[in-house]
């Protein structure tokens, strides 16, 4: 049995057409049929009902398809990642980041990293804005080397290092009555306002698994806003606040956005947004230690306490 034969089988199972699959795979129809026949001979079973149009899988074919699909996909990912070792990985680092981290200290971290790596004049650092879910897929496909996000990941193929807890702040229009307050704001004071939500996916935490992360904050204080609306991302949410359509809650690093129209206020609750750095497990990334050191340097300059696991890596 050859690896490529399984690939041919999976493709043909998806199309049910020898002519269509042969064209996509760059094979002649007789060649593809021969490869499938050789696979069937090796397994000593028929995988396709050939008298159907389009062709359908036999019970044995269905069994093979179900059990090969995921392992084959993971193997293809592993092969793609392996090929990247010969594509100049020593001289580049591709970073995926959620918007809120890009507005924070990440640009300063990248600047520090460039200084630390000035012995590599051709070293290329590329940053791509993407959601947390997109980062996980991009890590597995090899599109990015590192991801910066705010959700914990339960995927065994992904390794995460916790970076810090960033305080949440309240964003209200400048004309809002709360904008005049000098003391921290309680969420109960916003019961009659419209909350602008911006997360694409719920945060799987505790008993609130199906709840939006911002609504979770209200549930924790046993209150809720009068209304809520959802927009596609955090930038649009702040634009809506600036347009007086409601209020939202964002990590502290975004409080420099639209300050002409928005007032950012501290909350009277110990609510924070976690930050993680994600890489593929068991897949060493060149210069990852240099990136960690750059993060520590920037945190030290800003008086931010670094997590013990990250500091322990450089204890010596």
C-alpha positions as CSV (number, residue, x, y, z in Angstrom):
1,X,0.0,0.0,0.0
2,X,1.3,3.5,-0.9
3,X,0.5,6.7,0.8
4,X,-0.6,8.3,-2.5
5,X,-3.1,5.5,-3.0
6,X,-4.9,6.5,0.1
7,X,-4.9,10.1,-1.1
8,X,-6.4,9.0,-4.4
9,X,-9.0,7.0,-2.6
10,X,-10.0,9.9,-0.4
11,X,-10.4,12.2,-3.4
12,X,-12.4,9.7,-5.4
13,X,-14.6,9.1,-2.4
14,X,-15.4,12.8,-2.4
15,X,-16.2,13.1,-6.1
16,X,-17.6,9.7,-7.0
17,X,-16.2,10.3,-10.5
18,X,-13.1,8.7,-11.9
19,X,-12.9,11.3,-14.7
20,X,-13.3,14.3,-12.4
21,X,-10.8,13.0,-9.8
22,X,-8.3,12.0,-12.5
23,X,-8.4,15.5,-14.0
24,X,-7.8,17.2,-10.6
25,X,-5.1,14.8,-9.6
26,X,-3.3,15.0,-13.0
27,X,-3.7,11.4,-13.8
28,X,-5.2,9.5,-16.7
29,X,-8.5,7.7,-15.9
30,X,-6.9,4.2,-16.4
31,X,-4.0,5.2,-14.2
32,X,-6.3,6.3,-11.3
33,X,-8.5,3.2,-11.7
34,X,-5.4,1.0,-11.6
35,X,-4.2,2.7,-8.4
36,X,-7.6,2.2,-6.7
37,X,-7.7,-1.5,-7.9
38,X,-4.2,-2.0,-6.4
39,X,-5.4,-0.6,-3.1
40,X,-8.4,-2.9,-3.1
41,X,-6.2,-5.9,-4.0
42,X,-3.9,-5.1,-1.1
43,X,-6.9,-4.8,1.3
44,X,-8.7,-7.7,-0.3
45,X,-12.0,-5.8,-0.3
46,X,-14.0,-3.7,-2.8
47,X,-14.1,-0.1,-1.8
48,X,-16.5,1.3,-4.4
49,X,-19.9,0.3,-5.8
50,X,-18.9,0.9,-9.5
51,X,-22.3,0.4,-11.0
52,X,-23.6,3.5,-9.3
53,X,-23.2,7.0,-10.9
54,X,-21.8,8.7,-9.1
55,X,-19.8,5.9,-7.6
56,X,-20.6,5.2,-3.9
57,X,-18.5,3.6,-1.2
58,X,-19.1,0.0,0.0
59,X,-19.4,-0.6,3.7
60,X,-15.7,-1.4,3.7
61,X,-15.0,1.8,1.8
62,X,-17.1,3.8,4.3
63,X,-15.1,2.2,7.2
64,X,-11.8,3.1,5.6
65,X,-12.9,6.6,4.8
66,X,-14.0,7.3,8.4
67,X,-10.8,6.0,9.9
68,X,-8.3,7.4,7.4
69,X,-9.7,10.9,6.9
70,X,-8.3,12.6,10.1
71,X,-5.0,10.7,10.3
72,X,-4.3,11.4,6.7
73,X,-5.1,15.1,7.2
74,X,-2.8,15.3,10.1
75,X,-0.1,13.5,8.2
76,X,-0.4,16.0,5.3
77,X,-0.1,18.8,7.8
78,X,3.0,17.2,9.3
79,X,4.6,16.9,5.8
80,X,3.8,20.5,5.0
81,X,5.4,21.6,8.3
82,X,8.4,19.4,7.6
83,X,9.0,21.0,4.2
84,X,9.0,24.4,5.9
85,X,12.3,23.5,7.6
86,X,14.0,23.8,4.2
87,X,12.3,27.0,3.3
88,X,14.3,29.5,5.3
89,X,12.6,29.1,8.6
90,X,15.8,30.2,10.3
91,X,15.4,33.7,8.9
92,X,11.7,34.4,9.4
93,X,9.0,34.4,12.0
94,X,5.3,34.6,11.1
95,X,3.0,35.8,13.9
96,X,-0.8,35.7,14.1
97,X,-2.5,38.0,16.5
98,X,-5.9,39.1,17.6
99,X,-6.6,42.8,17.1
100,X,-6.6,43.7,20.8
101,X,-3.0,42.4,21.2
102,X,-1.9,44.3,18.1
103,X,-3.1,47.5,19.8
104,X,-1.2,46.7,22.9
105,X,2.5,45.9,23.5
106,X,3.1,43.5,20.6
107,X,4.5,46.1,18.2
108,X,7.0,47.0,21.0
109,X,7.8,43.3,21.5
110,X,8.5,42.9,17.8
111,X,10.8,46.0,17.8
112,X,12.7,44.6,20.8
113,X,13.0,41.2,19.0
114,X,14.5,42.9,15.9
115,X,17.1,44.6,18.1
116,X,17.9,41.3,19.8
117,X,18.3,39.6,16.4
118,X,20.3,42.3,14.6
119,X,23.0,39.7,13.9
120,X,20.5,38.4,11.3
121,X,20.1,41.4,9.0
122,X,17.8,39.4,6.6
123,X,15.5,38.1,9.4
124,X,11.9,38.7,8.4
125,X,9.1,39.1,10.9
126,X,5.6,39.1,9.5
127,X,2.4,39.8,11.5
128,X,-1.0,38.7,10.4
129,X,-4.3,39.9,12.1
130,X,-6.5,36.8,12.7
131,X,-9.0,35.5,15.2
132,X,-8.0,32.9,17.8
133,X,-9.8,30.1,15.9
134,X,-8.0,31.2,12.7
135,X,-4.7,31.1,14.6
136,X,-5.2,27.5,15.6
137,X,-5.9,26.4,12.0
138,X,-3.0,28.5,10.7
139,X,-0.6,26.9,13.2
140,X,-1.6,23.4,12.1
141,X,-1.3,24.3,8.4
142,X,2.1,26.0,8.9
143,X,0.8,29.5,7.8
144,X,2.0,31.0,11.1
145,X,4.7,30.0,13.6
146,X,3.3,31.8,16.7
147,X,-0.2,33.1,17.7
148,X,-1.1,35.7,20.3
149,X,-4.7,35.4,21.6
150,X,-6.9,35.6,24.6
151,X,-8.6,32.1,24.8
152,X,-7.1,29.0,26.3
153,X,-6.8,26.1,23.9
154,X,-7.7,22.5,24.6
155,X,-6.1,21.1,21.5
156,X,-3.4,18.6,22.2
157,X,-1.5,19.7,19.1
158,X,-1.1,23.2,20.4
159,X,1.1,24.4,23.3
160,X,0.3,27.6,25.1
161,X,2.2,29.8,27.4
162,X,0.3,32.2,29.6
163,X,1.6,35.8,29.4
164,X,-0.5,38.0,31.7
165,X,-3.9,39.2,32.8
166,X,-4.8,42.6,31.2
167,X,-7.5,44.7,33.0
168,X,-10.8,45.3,31.2
169,X,-12.0,48.9,30.9
170,X,-15.4,50.3,30.1
171,X,-15.8,52.2,26.8
172,X,-18.7,54.8,26.7
173,X,-19.4,57.8,24.5
174,X,-17.8,61.1,25.8
175,X,-21.3,62.5,26.4
176,X,-22.4,59.6,28.6
177,X,-23.3,60.5,32.2
178,X,-20.8,57.9,33.5
179,X,-18.0,59.7,31.7
180,X,-18.0,62.3,34.4
181,X,-17.4,59.8,37.2
182,X,-14.0,59.8,38.9
183,X,-14.5,56.4,40.7
184,X,-14.6,52.9,39.1
185,X,-17.9,51.9,37.5
186,X,-20.0,49.0,38.5
187,X,-21.7,47.0,35.7
188,X,-25.1,47.4,37.6
189,X,-24.9,51.1,36.6
190,X,-25.3,50.0,32.9
191,X,-28.5,48.1,33.2
192,X,-30.4,50.6,30.9
193,X,-27.7,50.8,28.2
194,X,-27.0,48.7,25.1
195,X,-24.0,46.4,25.3
196,X,-22.0,46.0,22.0
197,X,-20.6,42.5,21.6
198,X,-17.8,41.7,19.3
199,X,-16.5,38.1,20.0
200,X,-17.0,35.7,17.1
201,X,-17.0,32.6,19.4
202,X,-18.1,32.0,23.0
203,X,-15.4,31.5,25.6
204,X,-15.6,27.9,27.0
205,X,-15.3,28.7,30.7
206,X,-17.1,26.8,33.5
207,X,-20.9,26.8,33.4
208,X,-21.1,29.7,31.0
209,X,-19.8,27.8,28.0
210,X,-22.4,29.1,25.6
211,X,-22.3,32.7,26.8
212,X,-20.4,35.5,25.1
213,X,-17.3,36.5,27.1
214,X,-18.7,40.0,27.8
215,X,-22.1,38.7,28.9
216,X,-20.2,36.3,31.3
217,X,-18.9,39.4,33.1
218,X,-22.5,40.6,33.7
219,X,-23.6,37.1,34.8
220,X,-20.8,37.1,37.4
221,X,-22.2,40.2,38.9
222,X,-25.8,38.9,38.7
223,X,-26.9,41.7,36.4
224,X,-27.5,42.2,32.7
225,X,-27.7,45.0,30.2
226,X,-31.1,46.1,28.9
227,X,-30.1,45.3,25.3
228,X,-27.2,43.9,23.4
229,X,-26.1,44.0,19.7
230,X,-23.3,42.1,18.0
231,X,-20.8,43.4,15.5
232,X,-18.1,41.6,13.6
233,X,-15.0,42.7,15.6
234,X,-13.7,44.9,18.3
235,X,-12.8,47.8,16.0
236,X,-16.4,48.0,14.8
237,X,-17.6,47.8,18.4
238,X,-15.5,50.9,19.3
239,X,-16.7,52.7,16.2
240,X,-20.3,52.0,17.3
241,X,-19.5,53.4,20.8
242,X,-18.0,56.5,19.1
243,X,-21.3,56.8,17.2
244,X,-23.3,56.6,20.5
245,X,-24.9,53.3,19.7
246,X,-24.0,51.8,23.1
247,X,-21.1,50.8,25.3
248,X,-18.6,48.0,25.3
249,X,-15.8,46.5,27.5
250,X,-12.3,46.1,26.1
251,X,-8.8,45.2,27.3
252,X,-6.9,48.1,28.7
253,X,-4.5,48.2,25.7
254,X,-7.3,49.6,23.4
255,X,-8.0,52.7,25.5
256,X,-6.0,54.8,23.0
257,X,-8.5,54.2,20.2
258,X,-10.9,57.0,19.2
259,X,-10.2,59.0,22.4
260,X,-11.9,62.1,20.8
261,X,-15.3,60.4,21.0
262,X,-14.8,57.7,23.6
263,X,-14.2,57.8,27.4
264,X,-12.4,54.8,28.9
265,X,-13.3,54.1,32.6
266,X,-12.0,51.6,35.1
267,X,-14.4,48.9,36.3
268,X,-15.2,48.3,40.0
269,X,-14.7,44.6,39.4
270,X,-11.5,42.6,39.2
271,X,-12.2,41.6,35.5
272,X,-9.2,40.8,33.3
273,X,-8.5,39.5,29.9
274,X,-5.9,36.7,29.7
275,X,-3.2,36.6,27.1
276,X,-1.5,33.5,25.7
277,X,1.2,32.8,23.2
278,X,0.5,29.6,21.1
279,X,2.8,27.3,19.1
280,X,2.5,23.8,17.8
281,X,3.4,21.2,20.4
282,X,6.6,19.2,19.8
283,X,7.5,21.6,16.9
284,X,10.4,23.8,17.9
285,X,10.3,27.2,16.3
286,X,13.6,29.0,15.6
287,X,14.0,32.2,17.7
288,X,11.1,31.3,20.0
289,X,13.5,31.9,23.0
290,X,14.4,35.3,21.6
291,X,10.7,36.2,21.3
292,X,10.2,35.1,24.9
293,X,13.1,37.3,26.0
294,X,11.7,40.3,24.1
295,X,8.4,39.9,25.9
296,X,10.1,39.8,29.2
297,X,12.2,42.9,28.4
298,X,9.1,44.9,27.4
299,X,7.1,43.7,30.4
300,X,10.0,44.8,32.7
301,X,10.0,48.3,31.1
302,X,6.3,48.6,31.7
303,X,6.4,47.2,35.2
304,X,4.3,44.2,34.3
305,X,4.8,41.0,36.3
306,X,5.8,38.2,34.0
307,X,4.3,34.7,34.6
308,X,6.6,32.3,36.6
309,X,6.6,29.6,33.8
310,X,8.0,32.1,31.3
311,X,10.6,33.5,33.7
312,X,11.6,30.0,34.7
313,X,12.8,29.3,31.2
314,X,15.6,31.9,31.6
315,X,16.3,31.5,35.3
316,X,19.9,30.6,34.6
